[in-house]
Amino acid sequence: MEKVFVYGSLRTDFWNYDKVLKNRVRQVEKGQIKGELYHLPAGYPAVIFGEGTVYGEVITLSQDKILKSLDPVSYTHLTLPTTSR
């Protein structure tokens, strides 16, 4: 199963989780990645390389094909080192 690190509106306590991921997730864990949270002028967050820590959730999707449906919403595929807590 695919894992995705989410740090914005796809987190379980934000509105896009219910709209996009609810009932499509196998597991949710707290997580963090190395980087800096940057607020884009359009009003949504982005992660850029940096020495800070970005907190979010590591979501295990119930089916691999769900990952493609996240493209329009935005996601970061787990290719960076992560730490779950």
C-alpha positions in Angstrom: 0.0 0.0 0.0 1.1 3.6 -0.7 2.0 5.9 2.1 1.7 9.7 1.8 2.9 12.4 4.1 0.2 15.2 4.5 0.8 18.5 6.2 -2.1 20.7 5.1 -5.8 20.3 4.4 -5.6 16.5 3.9 -4.8 15.9 7.6 -7.6 14.2 9.5 -8.7 17.3 11.3 -9.1 19.4 8.2 -11.9 19.7 5.7 -10.2 18.0 2.7 -9.7 14.8 4.6 -13.4 14.2 4.7 -13.8 15.3 1.1 -10.9 13.3 -0.4 -9.7 10.6 2.0 -12.4 9.5 4.4 -13.1 5.7 4.1 -10.0 5.4 1.7 -7.4 5.1 4.4 -6.0 2.0 6.1 -3.9 3.8 8.8 -3.0 7.3 10.0 0.1 8.0 12.1 1.7 11.2 13.3 4.8 12.0 11.3 7.4 14.7 10.5 9.8 15.5 7.7 12.8 17.7 7.5 11.9 20.9 5.6 10.3 24.3 6.0 6.6 25.1 5.7 6.1 27.9 3.2 2.8 29.7 2.8 2.2 30.4 -0.9 0.5 33.7 -1.9 -2.5 31.7 -3.2 -3.2 30.8 0.5 -2.1 27.2 0.8 1.0 25.6 2.3 4.0 24.1 0.5 7.1 22.3 1.9 10.5 23.4 0.8 13.9 22.0 1.6 15.3 23.3 4.8 16.6 22.4 8.3 13.4 22.8 10.2 10.7 20.2 11.0 7.3 20.0 9.3 4.7 18.1 11.3 1.8 16.2 9.7 0.5 12.7 9.2 1.6 9.6 7.4 -1.4 8.1 5.8 -1.5 4.5 4.4 -4.0 4.4 1.6 -6.3 1.5 1.4 -5.6 1.1 -2.4 -2.6 2.2 -4.5 -4.9 3.8 -7.2 -6.1 6.4 -4.6 -2.7 8.2 -4.9 -3.5 9.4 -8.4 -6.7 11.0 -7.2 -4.7 13.1 -4.8 -2.8 14.9 -7.6 -5.3 17.7 -8.0 -5.4 18.3 -4.2 -1.6 18.1 -3.7 0.5 15.5 -1.9 4.1 14.6 -1.1 5.0 11.1 -1.8 7.3 9.6 0.8 10.7 9.8 -0.8 12.2 12.0 1.9 13.4 10.5 5.2 10.5 10.5 7.7 10.0 9.9 11.3 6.8 8.6 12.8 5.9 9.3 16.3 
